[in-house]
Amino acid sequence: MNKFSLSTAGILVAALLTSVSVNAATKDAKADVTPKSMSCQEFIDLNPQTMAPVAFWVLNEDEDFKGGDYVTFDETVTTAVPLTVEICKKHPQSELAKIKDEIKKELSK
């Protein structure tokens, strides 16, 4: 083998080892990132642009509405997010998923 192929092989091995070590480090650091266990305070602290998708997920997760009905994204943005923020400010330690029924009750009025 010449010097070029040895140095190329060394670079490839170093890159592979770096990739494996970075993957192993981030694998342990990954958490289940869903709103399922999010607290109201965490919801309030979100960037306002991310509130609507989170509220939409919470309101529609595991729901079996008759006729395939669901809370639309537009309804979530215009009414559910402000309502959720209002309720969460009253109960910041509550889990977001646990106030889902209260939000739906207010939306149905």
DOVO-718415 format. One record per residue: x, y, z of N, C-alpha, C in turn; residue in three letters. Coordinates in steps of 0.05 Angstrom, whole numbers. Each point is the difference from the previous one (the first is absolute). Layout:
! DOVO-718415
<atom n_xx="X" n_yy="Y" n_zz="Z" ca_xx="X" ca_yy="Y" ca_zz="Z" c_xx="X" c_yy="Y" c_zz="Z" res="ALA"/>
...
END
This chain:
! DOVO-718415
<atom n_xx="17" n_yy="-24" n_zz="0" ca_xx="-17" ca_yy="24" ca_zz="0" c_xx="18" c_yy="25" c_zz="0" res="MET"/>
<atom n_xx="-10" n_yy="20" n_zz="-13" ca_xx="15" ca_yy="25" ca_zz="0" c_xx="-10" c_yy="19" c_zz="22" res="ASN"/>
<atom n_xx="14" n_yy="22" n_zz="4" ca_xx="-6" ca_yy="19" ca_zz="21" c_xx="-28" c_yy="11" c_zz="-3" res="LYS"/>
<atom n_xx="-9" n_yy="4" n_zz="-25" ca_xx="-26" ca_yy="12" ca_zz="-5" c_xx="-22" c_yy="-18" c_zz="9" res="PHE"/>
<atom n_xx="1" n_yy="-25" n_zz="-6" ca_xx="-21" ca_yy="-19" ca_zz="8" c_xx="0" c_yy="-4" c_zz="30" res="SER"/>
<atom n_xx="23" n_yy="0" n_zz="13" ca_xx="1" ca_yy="-3" ca_zz="29" c_xx="-12" c_yy="25" c_zz="14" res="LEU"/>
<atom n_xx="6" n_yy="23" n_zz="-10" ca_xx="-12" ca_yy="24" ca_zz="12" c_xx="-30" c_yy="2" c_zz="-5" res="SER"/>
<atom n_xx="-8" n_yy="-9" n_zz="-24" ca_xx="-29" ca_yy="-1" ca_zz="-6" c_xx="-14" c_yy="-19" c_zz="19" res="THR"/>
<atom n_xx="12" n_yy="-24" n_zz="4" ca_xx="-12" ca_yy="-20" ca_zz="17" c_xx="-1" c_yy="11" c_zz="29" res="ALA"/>
<atom n_xx="21" n_yy="14" n_zz="9" ca_xx="0" ca_yy="12" ca_zz="26" c_xx="-22" c_yy="20" c_zz="4" res="GLY"/>
<atom n_xx="-4" n_yy="17" n_zz="-20" ca_xx="-21" ca_yy="20" ca_zz="1" c_xx="-27" c_yy="-13" c_zz="1" res="ILE"/>
<atom n_xx="-5" n_yy="-21" n_zz="-15" ca_xx="-25" ca_yy="-14" ca_zz="0" c_xx="-6" c_yy="-13" c_zz="27" res="LEU"/>
<atom n_xx="21" n_yy="-12" n_zz="11" ca_xx="-3" ca_yy="-13" ca_zz="26" c_xx="-6" c_yy="21" c_zz="22" res="VAL"/>
<atom n_xx="14" n_yy="22" n_zz="-1" ca_xx="-5" ca_yy="22" ca_zz="20" c_xx="-29" c_yy="11" c_zz="-3" res="ALA"/>
<atom n_xx="-9" n_yy="3" n_zz="-25" ca_xx="-27" ca_yy="10" ca_zz="-4" c_xx="-20" c_yy="-20" c_zz="10" res="ALA"/>
<atom n_xx="4" n_yy="-25" n_zz="-5" ca_xx="-18" ca_yy="-21" ca_zz="9" c_xx="-1" c_yy="-1" c_zz="30" res="LEU"/>
<atom n_xx="23" n_yy="1" n_zz="13" ca_xx="0" ca_yy="0" ca_zz="30" c_xx="-13" c_yy="24" c_zz="11" res="LEU"/>
<atom n_xx="4" n_yy="23" n_zz="-12" ca_xx="-13" ca_yy="25" ca_zz="9" c_xx="-30" c_yy="-2" c_zz="-3" res="THR"/>
<atom n_xx="-9" n_yy="-11" n_zz="-22" ca_xx="-29" ca_yy="-3" ca_zz="-5" c_xx="-12" c_yy="-19" c_zz="20" res="SER"/>
<atom n_xx="13" n_yy="-22" n_zz="6" ca_xx="-10" ca_yy="-19" ca_zz="19" c_xx="-1" c_yy="12" c_zz="28" res="VAL"/>
<atom n_xx="20" n_yy="15" n_zz="8" ca_xx="0" ca_yy="11" ca_zz="27" c_xx="-20" c_yy="22" c_zz="3" res="SER"/>
<atom n_xx="-4" n_yy="17" n_zz="-21" ca_xx="-21" ca_yy="21" ca_zz="1" c_xx="-27" c_yy="-13" c_zz="1" res="VAL"/>
<atom n_xx="-4" n_yy="-21" n_zz="-15" ca_xx="-26" ca_yy="-14" ca_zz="-1" c_xx="-6" c_yy="-12" c_zz="28" res="ASN"/>
<atom n_xx="20" n_yy="-12" n_zz="12" ca_xx="-4" ca_yy="-12" ca_zz="27" c_xx="-6" c_yy="21" c_zz="21" res="ALA"/>
<atom n_xx="13" n_yy="23" n_zz="-2" ca_xx="-5" ca_yy="22" ca_zz="19" c_xx="-27" c_yy="12" c_zz="-3" res="ALA"/>
<atom n_xx="-9" n_yy="4" n_zz="-25" ca_xx="-27" ca_yy="12" ca_zz="-4" c_xx="-22" c_yy="-20" c_zz="5" res="THR"/>
<atom n_xx="6" n_yy="-26" n_zz="-3" ca_xx="-21" ca_yy="-20" ca_zz="4" c_xx="-9" c_yy="0" c_zz="29" res="LYS"/>
<atom n_xx="19" n_yy="3" n_zz="19" ca_xx="-7" ca_yy="1" ca_zz="28" c_xx="-14" c_yy="26" c_zz="8" res="ASP"/>
<atom n_xx="6" n_yy="22" n_zz="-15" ca_xx="-11" ca_yy="26" ca_zz="7" c_xx="-28" c_yy="4" c_zz="-11" res="ALA"/>
<atom n_xx="-8" n_yy="-16" n_zz="-19" ca_xx="-26" ca_yy="3" ca_zz="-12" c_xx="-22" c_yy="-6" c_zz="20" res="LYS"/>
<atom n_xx="-21" n_yy="17" n_zz="0" ca_xx="-22" ca_yy="-5" ca_zz="18" c_xx="-26" c_yy="-2" c_zz="-18" res="ALA"/>
<atom n_xx="-20" n_yy="-10" n_zz="12" ca_xx="-26" ca_yy="-2" ca_zz="-14" c_xx="-11" c_yy="28" c_zz="0" res="ASP"/>
<atom n_xx="1" n_yy="13" n_zz="-24" ca_xx="-9" ca_yy="27" ca_zz="-2" c_xx="-28" c_yy="1" c_zz="-12" res="VAL"/>
<atom n_xx="-19" n_yy="-2" n_zz="18" ca_xx="-28" ca_yy="3" ca_zz="-8" c_xx="-14" c_yy="16" c_zz="21" res="THR"/>
<atom n_xx="-22" n_yy="13" n_zz="-6" ca_xx="-15" ca_yy="16" ca_zz="19" c_xx="-15" c_yy="-17" c_zz="21" res="PRO"/>
<atom n_xx="3" n_yy="-27" n_zz="-2" ca_xx="-15" ca_yy="-17" ca_zz="18" c_xx="4" c_yy="6" c_zz="29" res="LYS"/>
<atom n_xx="25" n_yy="6" n_zz="8" ca_xx="5" ca_yy="5" ca_zz="28" c_xx="8" c_yy="29" c_zz="5" res="SER"/>
<atom n_xx="-5" n_yy="17" n_zz="-19" ca_xx="7" ca_yy="29" ca_zz="2" c_xx="-17" c_yy="14" c_zz="21" res="MET"/>
<atom n_xx="12" n_yy="16" n_zz="17" ca_xx="-15" ca_yy="15" ca_zz="20" c_xx="-11" c_yy="25" c_zz="-13" res="SER"/>
<atom n_xx="-19" n_yy="12" n_zz="13" ca_xx="-12" ca_yy="25" ca_zz="-10" c_xx="22" c_yy="22" c_zz="-1" res="CYS"/>
<atom n_xx="17" n_yy="0" n_zz="20" ca_xx="21" ca_yy="21" ca_zz="0" c_xx="19" c_yy="-4" c_zz="-24" res="GLN"/>
<atom n_xx="6" n_yy="-24" n_zz="-7" ca_xx="16" ca_yy="-5" ca_zz="-24" c_xx="-14" c_yy="9" c_zz="-25" res="GLU"/>
<atom n_xx="-26" n_yy="-4" n_zz="-1" ca_xx="-16" ca_yy="10" ca_zz="-23" c_xx="1" c_yy="30" c_zz="-1" res="PHE"/>
<atom n_xx="-3" n_yy="13" n_zz="22" ca_xx="1" ca_yy="30" ca_zz="1" c_xx="27" c_yy="10" c_zz="-9" res="ILE"/>
<atom n_xx="21" n_yy="-15" n_zz="7" ca_xx="27" ca_yy="9" ca_zz="-7" c_xx="8" c_yy="-6" c_zz="-29" res="ASP"/>
<atom n_xx="-17" n_yy="-14" n_zz="-15" ca_xx="6" ca_yy="-6" ca_zz="-28" c_xx="1" c_yy="25" c_zz="-17" res="LEU"/>
<atom n_xx="15" n_yy="-2" n_zz="-22" ca_xx="-2" ca_yy="20" ca_zz="-20" c_xx="-28" c_yy="1" c_zz="-10" res="ASN"/>
<atom n_xx="-13" n_yy="23" n_zz="-2" ca_xx="-28" ca_yy="1" ca_zz="-9" c_xx="-6" c_yy="-14" c_zz="-27" res="PRO"/>
<atom n_xx="20" n_yy="-1" n_zz="-17" ca_xx="-4" ca_yy="-14" ca_zz="-26" c_xx="-3" c_yy="-30" c_zz="4" res="GLN"/>
<atom n_xx="10" n_yy="-11" n_zz="21" ca_xx="-2" ca_yy="-29" ca_zz="5" c_xx="-24" c_yy="-8" c_zz="17" res="THR"/>
<atom n_xx="-14" n_yy="20" n_zz="10" ca_xx="-23" ca_yy="-6" ca_zz="18" c_xx="-23" c_yy="-14" c_zz="-16" res="MET"/>
<atom n_xx="-5" n_yy="9" n_zz="-24" ca_xx="-23" ca_yy="-11" ca_zz="-15" c_xx="4" c_yy="-30" c_zz="-6" res="ALA"/>
<atom n_xx="24" n_yy="-8" n_zz="-11" ca_xx="3" ca_yy="-29" ca_zz="-5" c_xx="-1" c_yy="-17" c_zz="25" res="PRO"/>
<atom n_xx="10" n_yy="11" n_zz="23" ca_xx="-1" ca_yy="-15" ca_zz="25" c_xx="-29" c_yy="-3" c_zz="9" res="VAL"/>
<atom n_xx="-15" n_yy="22" n_zz="-1" ca_xx="-28" ca_yy="0" ca_zz="9" c_xx="-16" c_yy="-19" c_zz="-19" res="ALA"/>
<atom n_xx="5" n_yy="1" n_zz="-26" ca_xx="-14" ca_yy="-17" ca_zz="-19" c_xx="5" c_yy="-29" c_zz="7" res="PHE"/>
<atom n_xx="25" n_yy="-7" n_zz="6" ca_xx="8" ca_yy="-27" ca_zz="7" c_xx="-15" c_yy="-9" c_zz="25" res="TRP"/>
<atom n_xx="0" n_yy="17" n_zz="20" ca_xx="-13" ca_yy="-7" ca_zz="25" c_xx="-30" c_yy="-4" c_zz="-3" res="VAL"/>
<atom n_xx="-13" n_yy="18" n_zz="-15" ca_xx="-29" ca_yy="-2" ca_zz="-3" c_xx="-9" c_yy="-23" c_zz="-17" res="LEU"/>
<atom n_xx="17" n_yy="-9" n_zz="-19" ca_xx="-8" ca_yy="-21" ca_zz="-18" c_xx="12" c_yy="-27" c_zz="4" res="ASN"/>
<atom n_xx="19" n_yy="-2" n_zz="19" ca_xx="13" ca_yy="-26" ca_zz="5" c_xx="-19" c_yy="-20" c_zz="13" res="GLU"/>
<atom n_xx="0" n_yy="-24" n_zz="-10" ca_xx="-16" ca_yy="-22" ca_zz="10" c_xx="-30" c_yy="7" c_zz="2" res="ASP"/>
<atom n_xx="-10" n_yy="15" n_zz="-19" ca_xx="-29" ca_yy="7" ca_zz="0" c_xx="-14" c_yy="-16" c_zz="-22" res="GLU"/>
<atom n_xx="-22" n_yy="-11" n_zz="7" ca_xx="-17" ca_yy="-14" ca_zz="-19" c_xx="-27" c_yy="14" c_zz="-2" res="ASP"/>
<atom n_xx="0" n_yy="22" n_zz="-16" ca_xx="-25" ca_yy="15" ca_zz="-3" c_xx="-18" c_yy="-15" c_zz="-20" res="PHE"/>
<atom n_xx="-26" n_yy="3" n_zz="4" ca_xx="-19" ca_yy="-12" ca_zz="-19" c_xx="2" c_yy="14" c_zz="-27" res="LYS"/>
<atom n_xx="0" n_yy="-15" n_zz="-21" ca_xx="0" ca_yy="12" ca_zz="-27" c_xx="27" c_yy="11" c_zz="-8" res="GLY"/>
<atom n_xx="22" n_yy="-7" n_zz="15" ca_xx="26" ca_yy="9" ca_zz="-7" c_xx="5" c_yy="30" c_zz="6" res="GLY"/>
<atom n_xx="-17" n_yy="11" n_zz="18" ca_xx="2" ca_yy="28" ca_zz="7" c_xx="25" c_yy="5" c_zz="17" res="ASP"/>
<atom n_xx="11" n_yy="24" n_zz="0" ca_xx="23" ca_yy="7" ca_zz="16" c_xx="1" c_yy="30" c_zz="3" res="TYR"/>
<atom n_xx="17" n_yy="10" n_zz="19" ca_xx="4" ca_yy="28" ca_zz="3" c_xx="19" c_yy="9" c_zz="-22" res="VAL"/>
<atom n_xx="-10" n_yy="18" n_zz="-17" ca_xx="16" ca_yy="8" ca_zz="-23" c_xx="24" c_yy="17" c_zz="9" res="THR"/>
<atom n_xx="20" n_yy="2" n_zz="-18" ca_xx="24" ca_yy="15" ca_zz="7" c_xx="-7" c_yy="30" c_zz="2" res="PHE"/>
<atom n_xx="-17" n_yy="10" n_zz="-18" ca_xx="-8" ca_yy="28" ca_zz="2" c_xx="-14" c_yy="6" c_zz="26" res="ASP"/>
<atom n_xx="-18" n_yy="-18" n_zz="9" ca_xx="-13" ca_yy="4" ca_zz="25" c_xx="20" c_yy="-1" c_zz="23" res="GLU"/>
<atom n_xx="20" n_yy="-17" n_zz="-2" ca_xx="20" ca_yy="-2" ca_zz="20" c_xx="16" c_yy="26" c_zz="2" res="THR"/>
<atom n_xx="8" n_yy="11" n_zz="-23" ca_xx="15" ca_yy="25" ca_zz="0" c_xx="-16" c_yy="24" c_zz="11" res="VAL"/>
<atom n_xx="-24" n_yy="2" n_zz="-9" ca_xx="-16" ca_yy="24" ca_zz="7" c_xx="-13" c_yy="-1" c_zz="28" res="THR"/>
<atom n_xx="-8" n_yy="-23" n_zz="9" ca_xx="-14" ca_yy="-2" ca_zz="25" c_xx="13" c_yy="-17" c_zz="21" res="THR"/>
<atom n_xx="10" n_yy="-23" n_zz="-7" ca_xx="11" ca_yy="-19" ca_zz="19" c_xx="25" c_yy="10" c_zz="13" res="ALA"/>
<atom n_xx="18" n_yy="12" n_zz="-15" ca_xx="26" ca_yy="9" ca_zz="11" c_xx="-4" c_yy="22" c_zz="21" res="VAL"/>
<atom n_xx="-16" n_yy="21" n_zz="-6" ca_xx="-4" ca_yy="20" ca_zz="20" c_xx="-15" c_yy="-11" c_zz="25" res="PRO"/>
<atom n_xx="-18" n_yy="-18" n_zz="-5" ca_xx="-15" ca_yy="-12" ca_zz="23" c_xx="19" c_yy="-18" c_zz="16" res="LEU"/>
<atom n_xx="17" n_yy="-15" n_zz="-13" ca_xx="19" ca_yy="-17" ca_zz="14" c_xx="20" c_yy="17" c_zz="17" res="THR"/>
<atom n_xx="9" n_yy="22" n_zz="-11" ca_xx="18" ca_yy="18" ca_zz="15" c_xx="-14" c_yy="11" c_zz="24" res="VAL"/>
<atom n_xx="-25" n_yy="8" n_zz="-4" ca_xx="-16" ca_yy="11" ca_zz="23" c_xx="-3" c_yy="-20" c_zz="22" res="GLU"/>
<atom n_xx="-7" n_yy="-25" n_zz="-7" ca_xx="-4" ca_yy="-21" ca_zz="20" c_xx="27" c_yy="-7" c_zz="13" res="ILE"/>
<atom n_xx="21" n_yy="-2" n_zz="-16" ca_xx="26" ca_yy="-7" ca_zz="10" c_xx="11" c_yy="21" c_zz="19" res="CYS"/>
<atom n_xx="-7" n_yy="25" n_zz="-4" ca_xx="9" ca_yy="21" ca_zz="19" c_xx="-13" c_yy="-4" c_zz="27" res="LYS"/>
<atom n_xx="-24" n_yy="-11" n_zz="0" ca_xx="-14" ca_yy="-5" ca_zz="26" c_xx="11" c_yy="-25" c_zz="14" res="LYS"/>
<atom n_xx="10" n_yy="-19" n_zz="-16" ca_xx="9" ca_yy="-26" ca_zz="11" c_xx="27" c_yy="-7" c_zz="-13" res="HIS"/>
<atom n_xx="22" n_yy="15" n_zz="6" ca_xx="25" ca_yy="-5" ca_zz="-14" c_xx="13" c_yy="-27" c_zz="6" res="PRO"/>
<atom n_xx="-6" n_yy="-13" n_zz="22" ca_xx="12" ca_yy="-25" ca_zz="6" c_xx="-15" c_yy="-24" c_zz="-12" res="GLN"/>
<atom n_xx="-24" n_yy="4" n_zz="-11" ca_xx="-15" ca_yy="-21" ca_zz="-12" c_xx="13" c_yy="-11" c_zz="-25" res="SER"/>
<atom n_xx="-5" n_yy="-25" n_zz="-6" ca_xx="9" ca_yy="-11" ca_zz="-26" c_xx="-19" c_yy="10" c_zz="-21" res="GLU"/>
<atom n_xx="11" n_yy="6" n_zz="-23" ca_xx="-16" ca_yy="10" ca_zz="-23" c_xx="-21" c_yy="-20" c_zz="-8" res="LEU"/>
<atom n_xx="7" n_yy="-26" n_zz="0" ca_xx="-19" ca_yy="-20" ca_zz="-8" c_xx="-24" c_yy="-3" c_zz="19" res="ALA"/>
<atom n_xx="5" n_yy="8" n_zz="25" ca_xx="-21" ca_yy="-3" ca_zz="20" c_xx="-21" c_yy="23" c_zz="-1" res="LYS"/>
<atom n_xx="7" n_yy="22" n_zz="-13" ca_xx="-20" ca_yy="22" ca_zz="-2" c_xx="-14" c_yy="-1" c_zz="-27" res="ILE"/>
<atom n_xx="5" n_yy="-21" n_zz="-15" ca_xx="-12" ca_yy="-3" ca_zz="-27" c_xx="-30" c_yy="1" c_zz="1" res="LYS"/>
<atom n_xx="-12" n_yy="-14" n_zz="20" ca_xx="-29" ca_yy="0" ca_zz="2" c_xx="-12" c_yy="28" c_zz="6" res="ASP"/>
<atom n_xx="14" n_yy="14" n_zz="17" ca_xx="-8" ca_yy="28" ca_zz="6" c_xx="1" c_yy="18" c_zz="-25" res="GLU"/>
<atom n_xx="21" n_yy="-4" n_zz="-16" ca_xx="2" ca_yy="16" ca_zz="-24" c_xx="-22" c_yy="-7" c_zz="-20" res="ILE"/>
<atom n_xx="-5" n_yy="-26" n_zz="-3" ca_xx="-22" ca_yy="-8" ca_zz="-19" c_xx="-27" c_yy="9" c_zz="10" res="LYS"/>
<atom n_xx="-4" n_yy="0" n_zz="26" ca_xx="-26" ca_yy="9" ca_zz="11" c_xx="-4" c_yy="30" c_zz="-7" res="LYS"/>
<atom n_xx="21" n_yy="16" n_zz="3" ca_xx="-2" ca_yy="28" ca_zz="-6" c_xx="-3" c_yy="5" c_zz="-30" res="GLU"/>
<atom n_xx="13" n_yy="-16" n_zz="-16" ca_xx="-3" ca_yy="3" ca_zz="-30" c_xx="-27" c_yy="-7" c_zz="-10" res="LEU"/>
<atom n_xx="-14" n_yy="-18" n_zz="14" ca_xx="-27" ca_yy="-8" ca_zz="-9" c_xx="-21" c_yy="20" c_zz="7" res="SER"/>
<atom n_xx="6" n_yy="20" n_zz="16" ca_xx="-20" ca_yy="21" ca_zz="8" c_xx="-7" c_yy="18" c_zz="-23" res="LYS"/>
END
